[in-house]
Amino acid sequence: MAQAMEKLVIGTSNLGKFREIMEVMHDVPFDVISSKDLDLNNDVVEDGETYELNARKKVDHYFEQTGFLTLAEDSGIVVDALAGELGVKTRRWGAGENASDEEWIDYFLDVLKDVPEEKRTARFICCAAMKDVNGEIQIFNGVTEGVLTHELRAPIYKGLPISSCFIPTGFEKVYAALSIEEKNRVSHRGKAMHAVRDVLKNRA
């Protein structure tokens, strides 16, 4: 009888993030399941002052509920024209985490409407934490520089509204308009998840 694959829990309630993670992790030799599939408690207090602290809090939160190999991440955007305002608080900033994607991005673009092209620089940051069944944690990071457009240039990718107005350095299209392959090669989350994927492939 074939041995059952080890489970890997992706700890996020954000469907957009889960889709992006799975675009990279789709072929890892693990039974990948979401925290929503397991009906886990998704209420994590993200009060860490760094992405890594929040990623660690998230991975601990989900691991404690299952004991399975668990992956979680924290990410956000640093906007140079809004120094200190977003970062680890990105989704909770402005219109707030309970706002729809459309409400959130409308507020964001309105705040930036008078910022000139040369000052619309920004960078997306992702920190992922993976905790194994022995309780050991590994950290993976990804950063992508770019600029913010004045308007949406692609339909909103559910759960990731800034992807429709952020052009990564070296490209002419926003994140949300890139092909899956392009986006996962250049994006902050794609970079972190490829590093995770390499580790998981070597574990098998």
C-alpha positions in Angstrom: 0.0 0.0 0.0 1.4 3.4 -1.0 2.3 5.6 2.0 0.1 8.7 2.4 1.7 12.0 1.6 2.7 14.3 4.4 0.2 17.2 4.8 1.2 20.8 4.3 -1.2 23.4 5.7 -1.2 26.8 4.1 -2.3 29.2 6.9 -4.2 32.0 5.3 -7.8 33.1 5.0 -7.0 35.3 1.9 -8.0 33.4 -1.2 -5.9 35.6 -3.4 -2.8 34.8 -1.4 -3.7 31.1 -1.4 -4.0 31.0 -5.2 -0.7 32.7 -5.6 1.0 30.3 -3.2 -0.5 27.3 -5.0 0.7 28.6 -8.4 4.2 27.9 -7.1 3.6 25.0 -4.8 1.2 23.0 -7.1 3.8 20.2 -7.8 5.4 19.7 -4.3 5.2 16.1 -3.1 2.9 17.0 -0.2 -0.9 16.9 0.3 -1.4 20.7 0.3 -4.5 21.9 2.1 -5.7 25.4 3.2 -6.6 26.4 6.7 -10.1 27.1 5.3 -10.4 23.5 4.1 -9.7 22.3 7.6 -12.1 25.0 9.1 -9.4 26.2 11.3 -9.6 29.4 13.4 -8.2 32.1 11.2 -8.2 34.9 13.8 -4.6 35.9 14.3 -3.7 39.1 16.0 -1.1 40.6 13.6 0.5 43.0 16.0 4.2 42.3 15.2 6.4 45.2 14.3 8.1 43.2 11.5 6.9 40.8 8.7 8.9 38.0 10.3 7.3 38.4 13.7 3.8 38.3 12.1 4.7 35.3 10.0 6.0 33.5 13.0 2.8 34.3 14.9 0.7 33.1 12.1 2.6 29.8 11.6 2.4 29.1 15.3 -1.3 29.8 15.4 -2.1 27.3 12.6 0.5 24.7 13.7 -1.0 24.6 17.2 -4.4 23.6 15.7 -3.1 20.6 13.6 0.5 19.7 14.3 1.0 19.3 10.6 3.8 20.9 8.5 2.6 24.5 8.3 3.4 27.5 6.0 2.2 31.0 6.7 3.4 34.4 5.4 3.1 38.1 6.1 3.4 40.7 3.4 2.8 44.3 2.6 3.9 47.3 0.6 6.2 50.1 1.5 5.3 53.3 -0.3 8.0 55.9 -0.2 5.6 58.8 -0.5 3.7 57.4 2.6 6.7 56.6 4.8 5.7 54.6 7.8 2.0 54.3 6.9 1.6 50.9 5.4 4.2 48.1 5.7 3.0 45.4 8.1 -0.3 47.3 8.5 -1.0 47.4 4.7 -4.4 45.7 4.6 -5.5 47.3 7.9 -4.4 50.8 6.7 -6.7 53.4 5.2 -10.2 52.1 4.5 -9.4 49.1 6.8 -9.4 45.3 6.6 -13.2 45.1 6.5 -13.4 47.3 3.4 -14.0 45.6 0.1 -11.0 45.4 -2.3 -12.7 48.1 -4.4 -13.2 50.4 -1.4 -9.7 49.8 -0.1 -7.9 50.5 -3.4 -10.1 53.6 -4.2 -9.0 55.1 -0.9 -5.4 54.2 -1.6 -5.3 55.7 -5.0 -7.1 58.8 -3.8 -4.5 59.4 -1.1 -1.8 59.1 -3.8 -3.5 61.1 -6.5 -1.3 64.2 -6.2 2.0 62.3 -5.9 4.1 62.8 -9.1 5.5 60.0 -11.1 9.0 60.2 -9.9 7.9 59.8 -6.2 5.5 56.9 -6.7 8.2 54.3 -5.9 7.3 51.3 -3.7 8.3 47.8 -2.8 6.4 44.7 -1.9 7.8 42.6 0.9 7.0 39.0 1.8 8.2 36.9 4.7 7.2 33.3 4.9 7.5 31.0 7.9 7.4 27.2 7.7 7.1 25.1 10.8 7.8 21.3 10.7 6.3 18.6 12.8 9.2 18.9 15.2 8.5 22.6 15.8 11.4 23.9 13.9 10.8 27.1 11.9 12.5 28.2 8.7 12.2 31.8 7.3 12.0 32.8 3.6 12.0 36.3 2.2 11.1 38.0 -1.1 11.2 41.7 -2.1 10.2 43.4 -5.3 10.7 47.0 -6.2 8.4 48.9 -8.5 6.2 52.0 -9.1 2.5 52.7 -8.5 0.3 53.8 -11.3 -2.4 56.6 -10.9 -5.2 54.2 -11.9 -6.0 50.5 -12.0 -4.5 48.9 -15.1 -6.0 45.4 -14.7 -9.1 43.8 -13.1 -8.7 43.4 -9.3 -7.2 40.1 -8.3 -9.4 39.1 -5.3 -7.7 39.8 -2.0 -4.8 41.6 -3.7 -6.0 45.0 -5.0 -2.6 46.7 -5.2 -1.6 44.1 -7.8 -3.6 46.1 -10.3 -1.7 49.4 -9.9 1.9 48.2 -9.1 4.4 47.8 -11.9 7.5 45.8 -10.9 10.9 47.1 -12.0 11.8 45.8 -15.5 8.2 45.4 -16.6 5.6 47.6 -18.3 2.6 45.9 -16.9 1.1 45.7 -13.4 1.4 42.5 -11.3 -2.2 41.5 -12.1 -1.6 41.8 -15.9 1.5 39.5 -15.9 1.3 35.9 -16.9 1.4 33.4 -14.0 4.9 32.5 -14.9 6.1 36.1 -15.1 4.4 37.1 -11.9 5.7 34.2 -9.9 9.2 34.8 -11.1 9.3 38.5 -10.2 6.8 38.9 -7.3 7.7 39.2 -3.7 5.5 36.3 -2.8 6.7 34.2 -5.8 10.3 34.7 -4.7 9.6 33.6 -1.1 7.5 30.6 -2.3 10.1 29.4 -4.8 12.6 29.3 -1.9 10.0 27.3 0.1 9.4 25.0 -2.8 13.1 24.2 -3.2 13.3 23.1 0.4 10.2 21.0 0.1 11.4 19.3 -3.0 14.6 18.4 -1.2 12.7 17.0 1.8 10.8 14.5 -0.3 
